[in-house]
């Protein structure tokens, strides 16, 4: 049974606030950011959870709906982070099979001061590709920390994974990549459609764009897909 105890929720929200504060403080200094896009490694697990937590709190609690669904966000965070079977606790076996992959983006800062020492490296982005059937793959956990957006890294990761579908031997049968996001993420929807050629997934029963209610809220999760030409 999932544990929704108050201590866990406070802990996760504290991480989100601390992560956001740390990134803001580092990016506002006179340091120069140095980014590194690379393959996931086991030591990244906590950083991925922290980024996920901060992103959900931001989207559900501080940007949209005036925090109306923050309790839903808390339950969702705990259910994903604490679930031993969730993808976040099984990156290797969820993504690195049948041609899938998982990228992480890190950032460190080189000081302009006299010492010239590097500051700590922080995980600021993720993007995963999961094989979900013989002919389909799904983009998941596409996220960039708010202080590192609009620099092209999200688009770079998505492009690399779409290229992987087209070129990797194990992905030869895949003819469609799907992705989902929440309906109020207008920029995110435009990002997939305008920059990467995704279109609405059409519900076969209704003939309308496919949506489902997200995690017990009235918020719609929308679905998109991209055909792979070979």
N, C-alpha and C positions, 0 to 999 in steps of 0.2 A: 504494500500500500504506500502511496506517495506521502511523504511527510511535509505538511504545510505549516510547520511550526513557525511562530513569529521570529524566532532567532535566526532561522535559515533565511527568511525573507529579508530581514534587516541586513544580514551578512551580504547577500547578493546585491542589494541596493547600495550598500556602502562601497562595494567593489566598483559598481557602476559610477558612482559619484567620484570616487578616488581616481579611477581611470580617466574620466573626463577632465578632472582638475589637473592631473599630471600631464596629459597631452596638451592642454591649453597653456599650462605654464611653460612647457618645453618649447612649443611652437611660437610663443610670444617673446622668447628671449632672442638674443643676438646670435644664436647658434644657427648653423647651416644643416638642414636635414639631408641625410644620406639614406636612400631607400634600397631595400634588397627584396626582390621577388624570388621566392624559392619554393621548393617542395616542403610539404609538412614533415615535421619530425616530432617524435613523442614529447619532447620538452615543451612543445608549443601548446599542449592541451589546455593548461590553465589560462594562457593568454587568449585562446579562442573562446573559452567560456566567459572570460571577463568582457571581451568585445561584444559577444552575443548579448550578455546581460545589459551592458550600457546601451546597445542599439535598441533593444526592446523597451527599456525604460524611456529612452528618448522618444521613440515613435508613439508609444502608447500613453506616456505619462507627461511629457513636457512640450511636445510639439502639437499633437493633434488631440482633439476632444477634451482639452483642458483637464486631463488626468482622469476622465470619467471611467476609463476602463483599466486603471492602474492595478486594481486587484486581480483582474484577469491576466494582466501582464506578469504579476508576481507569481501566480499559480503556474503559468506557462513556463516561466524561467525555471522554477523549482522542478517542474515535471521533466524538463529536458536535461537540466544539469545533473539532477539526482538519479535519473533513470539509467541503470547500468546497461540497458539495451539501446539507448539512444545513439544516434550517429556521433555525437560529440564525445562519447566515451568509447567509441569504436571506429575511429577515423580510418585506420588501416584496413579493417575488414569491411567497412561500408563503401569506401571510395576506391581503394587500390585493388580492385578486382575487375576483370573483364574490360580493361582499358580505361577505367576511371582514374581520377586524379584529384589532388587537393593542394591548392596554392595558399601560401601565407605571404603577406607583405609586412616587412618590418621597417622600422625607422630608427636611426640613431642620429645624434646631433654632435657636430664637431664645433667646439667652442672657438669663438673669434678672439678670445683672450690670450694672454701671454703663455699660459701653460699648454694650450692647444690640445687638451685632453678630450677624448670622446666621452660623451654622456651615455647613459644606459640605453640599450636597444629595447624598443617597445613594439609589440605586435599591433599593427594598425589596420590590417585588412585580411579578408579570407575569401576564397571562392572554390567551391567543390563541384566536381562532375561525377554523378553516380549513374551507373548503368542500371536501369530499372526493368528492362525487358530485352528480348533479342533485338528489337528494332528501335528502342527508345532509350534516351539518356536524359537526366535531369540536372539542371544547374541548381545548386543548393548553397546556403550559407554565404551568399554574395553580400559582403558587408565591408564598408570602409569607415573608419573612425571619422567623426564629423570634422575634426581639425585637419584632415588629410584628404578631403574630397576635392573635386574639381581640378584634379591634377592628372587625370587620365589613367589612373591605376586600375580603377574598376573596369573600364573598357578594355584595358590591356589584358587583364585576367580572363574576362569573358571571351575575348578574341582568341587567346591562346587555347582555351578549352574547346571552342568551336572548331578551331583548326585541328585540334587533336582528334575530334570526332571524324573529320574528313580524311585524316592522314594515318591514324594509328591502325595497325593491322587488326587488333582485337575489336575495333569499332566499325569494321567493314560493313556489317549488317544494319547499323544504326542509320535510320533515315529521318529521325525527328528528335529535336531537343526541346524539352519543356521547362517552364519556370513559372513560379507564382510569386505574387506580392500582394500587399493590402491595397485596397482601392484608393485610399487617400494619399498613397505614395505616387502622386502625379509625376514627379520628376523621375522616379524609378520606372514607371510604366513607359514614359517617353524615352528613357534611356534604352530599354530593350527594343522598342519598336523602331525608333529613329536611327539608332546607331548600329543595331545588330539584326535588323530584319525580322523581328518577332511579330506575330499577329495574334489576335484573340483566338483562344481555343473555343470552338463552338460546341455547345451542349447538343448532343444528338437528339435528345427528347424535346427540347424547347426550341432549338434553332437559334438560340441567343448565346452571347458570350458566357462561358462557364464561370460560375462563382459559387462559393460556399461561405457560410458564416465562420468567421475565424475565432476559434477557441472560446465558444460560448458567448460571443458578443454579437451585436447587430452589424459589425464591420464585415464587409465582404472581402474575401480573398479572391483575387482574380488570377486567371490562368492564361498563359501565352505559350506559343510554340513556334519553332523555326524549322522549316524543312531543310534537309541536307541534300544538296545536289552533288552527284558524283559523276 
